[in-house]
Amino acid sequence: MELILIENESKNFEDAMKAEMNKAIKHFEGELIKIRTGRAHTSLIESIPVSVYGQSPMPLKQLAALAAPDSNLLTIQPWDASTINEIEKAILNSDVGLSPQNDGKIIRLKLPEMSTTRRDELVKMLGKRTEEAKVAIRNIRKDFKNLITDSKKDKSISENFFNRLSDILQKITDEFIAKVDQMHDKKERDIRTV
């Protein structure tokens, strides 16, 4: 992270920090999409790696048209029908826990009704992902704190400016942690809704 602190110029510091924390939020959003709620969604399967044509694995979304025609059904229509068996194997080997049924043209994945136990497991997984996002944000805060501490030590910024940047650092960190909590709460409501 290259950032030069200029006395009484906190805008660059703030922008750089928000940009880094937004990356953590984007990653967290991606993780949330992968956690299943009561409705079928293609994001549940789109990144499953499939080995075809003797090449390195490709994400399923690059090999087939994916759809969620109703709340508990996903369909996969391969662009090349000869890849249907490899796609089926990849789904069985993945951690989605679904059994594919194929008619030679389309693979159907019937999502079971979620039990209370399964919902509780998903909420636990959500908690783990939420904590990982918070740790990522705290690590960014630590990096920026080290930057301003080093700048204060080598006297490139004053004590007053150091204190002001520390306040900004904490305020922005609190905002992003609150954003993670809001995203967690919304996803938990989605999971718990029957």
Rosetta blueprint (number, residue, H / E / L):
1 M L
2 E L
3 L L
4 I L
5 L L
6 I E
7 E L
8 N L
9 E E
10 S L
11 K H
12 N H
13 F H
14 E H
15 D H
16 A H
17 M H
18 K H
19 A H
20 E H
21 M H
22 N H
23 K H
24 A H
25 I H
26 K H
27 H H
28 F H
29 E H
30 G H
31 E H
32 L H
33 I H
34 K H
35 I L
36 R L
37 T L
38 G L
39 R L
40 A L
41 H L
42 T H
43 S H
44 L H
45 I L
46 E L
47 S L
48 I L
49 P E
50 V E
51 S L
52 V L
53 Y L
54 G L
55 Q L
56 S L
57 P L
58 M E
59 P E
60 L H
61 K H
62 Q H
63 L L
64 A E
65 A E
66 L E
67 A E
68 A E
69 P E
70 D E
71 S L
72 N L
73 L E
74 L E
75 T E
76 I E
77 Q E
78 P E
79 W L
80 D L
81 A H
82 S H
83 T H
84 I H
85 N H
86 E H
87 I H
88 E H
89 K H
90 A H
91 I H
92 L H
93 N H
94 S L
95 D L
96 V L
97 G L
98 L L
99 S L
100 P E
101 Q E
102 N E
103 D L
104 G L
105 K L
106 I L
107 I E
108 R E
109 L E
110 K E
111 L L
112 P L
113 E L
114 M L
115 S L
116 T H
117 T H
118 R H
119 R H
120 D H
121 E H
122 L H
123 V H
124 K H
125 M H
126 L H
127 G H
128 K H
129 R H
130 T H
131 E H
132 E H
133 A H
134 K H
135 V H
136 A H
137 I H
138 R H
139 N H
140 I H
141 R H
142 K H
143 D H
144 F H
145 K H
146 N H
147 L H
148 I H
149 T H
150 D H
151 S H
152 K H
153 K H
154 D L
155 K L
156 S L
157 I L
158 S L
159 E H
160 N H
161 F H
162 F H
163 N H
164 R H
165 L H
166 S H
167 D H
168 I H
169 L H
170 Q H
171 K H
172 I H
173 T H
174 D H
175 E H
176 F H
177 I H
178 A H
179 K H
180 V H
181 D H
182 Q H
183 M H
184 H H
185 D H
186 K H
187 K H
188 E H
189 R H
190 D H
191 I H
192 R H
193 T L
194 V L
